[in-house]
C-alpha cells in the first residue's frame, strides 16, 4: 500500500476534480498493461476508483461528486492524505474470458421489430455460452466517453431468484426463469447519474435484443430508487456502495407466444421543432 499527500484540485478544463499520483503506478503496482483499479482512503474516507494515464508514467485519479462531498471539497484546491493499493480484479470463476463464437440468423432490424417481453419460461436450461454471448452484447453498448460504467451480475441460484420474485410482483417471472442478469452502474467510473443510467439502459437493451436473437425470451425489470426491492438487491448481492442497481433482466426459453403489432406512430415524430 502506498501512502502520500497530494493536492486535490480541478483540472485545466475546470470540469473534473483530480488527484495527481506522485509515482509511476505501472511500476509501483507492477501493472505493465491494462486498466489500473485502486482502492484506499482519502482523509480516512474509503474509495474505489481507476487511474487514468497521462503518458510518461504520470497518472491521475478522478473524484466523483459523492467523494468530493464526503471529503469536504468545495472547488478550492486542498491537500489530502491518501492511501492507495491496486485491486487485482480476477475473471469470474468458470467463465471463459472470451465468449464462444455463437451467431444467429436474425438480422438486427428484425430483432428490434419483433422483440417482446417474455414472462413465461420453460424449464429448459440455458447454456453458459449463450449467457456469455448476451453479456458480451451488453459490453458492446455505447457509453459516454467510453467509460463503460457497468457491472453485470448473473444469478442462477434458485433461492435468490425466488426471493427476488416474491418481493416484487412485477418481477414474479424470475421464479421460473433460467436466470437473471442485474445491470449495475459504477458511480466511481461515472459520476453523472444521467449518464450512468443511460449507459446501463443501452447495455440492457443490447442484451435484450441478443436474447431475442438467440431464440430466448427476456424481460426488463426496473429498479425504483429507494424501493424495498432495490434494498433487497443490494443485500442479496452484497453490492458495494459504488454500485447502483439499475435494471434486472429475467431470461430463459420462452413458453408463450405473443401477437405482433406495429408500433409505428406518426404522432410521435417531429421535425426541426415541436
Secondary structure, DSSP 8 states (H G I E B T S, - for coil): -EEEEEEEEE-TTSS-EEEEESS-HHHHTT--SS--EEEEEETTEEEEEEEEEEETTEEEEEE-HHHHHHHT--SS-EEEEEEEEE------TT--SS------S--HHHHHHH--B---B-S----HHHHHHHHHHHHTS--GGG---EEEEEE--HHHHHHHHHT-GGGGGGGGSSEEEEEEEETTT---HHHHHHHHHHHHHHHHHHHHHTT-EEEEEE--TT-HHHHHHHHHTT--TTEEEEEEEEEE-B-----------GGG--SS--
